[in-house]
Amino acid sequence: MGRFDSLKKIDELTIENIKQYESNFDFSAYEITDDKFISEIRSIENNLYMAWNLIQNRTKEMCKYLYEAQEKFKTQKDGSFMAWYKSMGFSKDQVSISIMKYKQYLEYGENPMALKSS
């Protein structure tokens, strides 16, 4: 599985339908034969894969919510959006980057690569 394969179908992912990861790592190529070790590493791989997919899904949601809030605050007093997100502990940089990512996501035909975590 390529590095970005999990991002290709991010719109279809929900926490409930993240599939179990199937390792394709060739332990024998590195002369690793201990079954207990291999089993433990495969378990770690699966947990890491699921966590990665969850983070990608949540990143999209967070970017979307900030974008939607910004759009709604445009009709309100200047500075109200910034005061709102700062009240939740977000920085201007975090919010600006998240909104920019979501705008790129929309601009490029809802391409999940625009939401890539950096």
TORKELO-464720 format. One line per 3 residues: number of its first residue (from 1); their letters; for each residue x, y, z of C-alpha. Coordinates in nm, 4 decimals, padded with zeros to 6 digits. Each point is the difference from the previous one (the first is absolute). Example, Ala and Ser with C-alpha at 12.3 -4.5 7.8 and 13.67 -1.06 7.14 Angstrom:
<tortors>
1	AS	01.2300,-00.4500,00.7800 ~ 00.1370,00.3440,-00.0660 $
</tortors>
This chain:
<tortors>
1	MGR	00.0000,00.0000,00.0000 ~ 00.1389,00.3372,-00.1037 ~ 00.0465,00.2861,00.2405 $
4	FDS	-00.3049,00.1906,-00.1244 ~ -00.2342,-00.2862,-00.0883 ~ -00.1954,00.0518,00.3211 $
7	LKK	-00.0750,00.3575,-00.1077 ~ -00.1572,-00.0919,-00.3337 ~ -00.3358,-00.0938,00.1450 $
10	IDE	-00.0108,00.2231,00.3063 ~ -00.3559,00.1097,-00.0789 ~ -00.1180,-00.3599,00.0306 $
13	LTI	00.1644,-00.0617,00.3359 ~ -00.1850,-00.0029,00.3243 ~ 00.1443,-00.1175,00.3258 $
16	ENI	-00.2211,-00.3058,-00.0174 ~ 00.1132,-00.1172,-00.3433 ~ 00.3772,00.0349,00.0249 $
19	KQY	00.1221,-00.3399,-00.1065 ~ 00.2686,-00.1999,00.1695 ~ 00.3399,00.0514,-00.1580 $
22	ESN	00.1616,-00.2921,-00.1771 ~ 00.3773,00.0092,00.0226 ~ 00.2059,-00.0601,-00.3122 $
25	FDF	00.3344,00.0432,00.1745 ~ 00.2365,-00.2875,-00.0805 ~ 00.1535,-00.0850,00.3363 $
28	SAY	00.1988,-00.2876,-00.1520 ~ 00.1872,00.2448,-00.2257 ~ 00.1546,00.1321,00.3219 $
31	EIT	00.0443,-00.3451,00.1509 ~ -00.2713,00.0631,00.2579 ~ -00.1569,-00.3332,00.0869 $
34	DDK	-00.1201,00.0390,00.3579 ~ -00.3774,-00.0559,-00.0228 ~ -00.0695,00.1875,00.3234 $
37	FIS	00.1957,00.3040,-00.1212 ~ -00.1741,-00.0073,-00.3402 ~ -00.3413,-00.0261,00.1643 $
40	EIR	00.0736,00.2945,00.2305 ~ 00.1254,00.2162,-00.2886 ~ -00.3046,-00.0869,-00.2124 $
43	SIE	-00.2223,00.1033,00.2894 ~ 00.1876,00.3307,00.0245 ~ -00.0343,00.0458,-00.3783 $
46	NNL	-00.3750,-00.0517,00.0210 ~ -00.0366,00.2465,00.2888 ~ 00.2163,00.2565,-00.1796 $
49	YMA	-00.2006,-00.0375,-00.3224 ~ -00.3296,00.0460,00.1816 ~ 00.1321,00.3033,00.1909 $
52	WNL	00.1308,00.1545,-00.3235 ~ -00.3367,-00.0413,-00.1719 ~ -00.1816,00.1433,00.2995 $
55	IQN	00.2281,00.3046,00.0030 ~ -00.0522,00.0584,-00.3722 ~ -00.3768,-00.0238,00.0403 $
58	RTK	-00.0004,00.2348,00.2989 ~ 00.2282,00.2474,-00.1798 ~ -00.2546,00.0303,-00.2796 $
61	EMC	-00.2804,00.0535,00.2507 ~ 00.1925,00.2648,00.1932 ~ 00.0910,00.1913,-00.3161 $
64	KYL	-00.3605,-00.0137,-00.1187 ~ -00.1412,00.1225,00.3324 ~ 00.2411,00.2932,00.0177 $
67	YEA	-00.0795,00.0938,-00.3596 ~ -00.3749,-00.0143,00.0676 ~ 00.0344,00.2079,00.3160 $
70	QEK	00.2075,00.2608,-00.1819 ~ -00.2671,00.0263,-00.2705 ~ -00.2711,00.0525,00.2631 $
73	FKT	00.2049,00.2593,00.1915 ~ 00.0447,00.2105,-00.3168 ~ -00.3374,00.1594,00.0716 $
76	QKD	00.1014,00.0948,00.3547 ~ 00.2158,00.2707,00.1539 ~ 00.3655,00.0064,-00.1115 $
79	GSF	00.2221,-00.2010,00.2300 ~ -00.2805,-00.2186,00.1324 ~ 00.1236,-00.3110,-00.1838 $
82	MAW	00.3508,00.0413,00.1379 ~ -00.1329,00.0574,00.3511 ~ -00.2179,-00.3101,-00.0365 $
85	YKS	00.2767,-00.2391,-00.1058 ~ 00.2465,00.1492,00.2484 ~ -00.2529,-00.0686,00.2767 $
88	MGF	00.0439,-00.3678,-00.0875 ~ 00.3795,00.0232,00.0141 ~ 00.0717,-00.0009,-00.3750 $
91	SKD	00.2703,00.2246,-00.1431 ~ -00.0370,00.2174,-00.3076 ~ 00.2556,-00.2171,-00.1826 $
94	QVS	-00.1819,-00.3257,00.0805 ~ -00.3320,00.1387,-00.1185 ~ 00.1404,00.1696,-00.3113 $
97	ISI	00.1808,-00.3159,-00.1122 ~ -00.3052,-00.2174,00.0639 ~ -00.2307,00.2313,-00.1946 $
100	MKY	00.2512,00.0276,-00.2839 ~ 00.0193,-00.3804,-00.0207 ~ -00.3776,-00.0286,-00.0155 $
103	KQY	-00.0253,00.2685,-00.2702 ~ 00.2584,-00.1904,-00.2058 ~ -00.1932,-00.3196,00.0615 $
106	LEY	-00.3137,00.1614,-00.1444 ~ 00.1836,00.1804,-00.2797 ~ 00.1626,-00.3158,-00.1320 $
109	GEN	-00.3168,-00.2066,-00.0199 ~ 00.0015,-00.1174,00.3616 ~ 00.3451,-00.1510,-00.0469 $
112	PMA	00.1142,-00.1521,00.3314 ~ 00.3654,00.0769,-00.0785 ~ -00.0787,00.3640,00.0844 $
115	LKS	-00.0640,-00.1084,00.3589 ~ 00.3311,-00.1809,00.0398 ~ 00.1362,00.0462,00.3502 $
118	S	00.3241,00.1905,00.0000 $
</tortors>
